[in-house]
Amino acid sequence: MVNLKRAAEEGAGLLAMIQDLRDDATFMLTPLQFVRALIEAFGMPLPEALTLLEGLGPDLWPLVPAAEVDRRAETVLSRYVTPGV
């Protein structure tokens, strides 16, 4: 499976991480599985992981501008990621 934490540390935005999971044949991408992957990768609580679904449709494609989705996610993920590690 894709290492979401490493991807975030390397500067990937939320939508890039979703695309990496979408491209991973071993991962069934659903909103629930995505939230589970976030919790496991970053150790964040469920309510915080759920906030990362805001602005995404049930297929995890953005419903708002992509930059807005990534900006919101960066605010949340910055508490769990050390950039450039």
Order of alpha helices (4+ residues) and beta strands (2+ residues): alpha-alpha-alpha-alpha-alpha
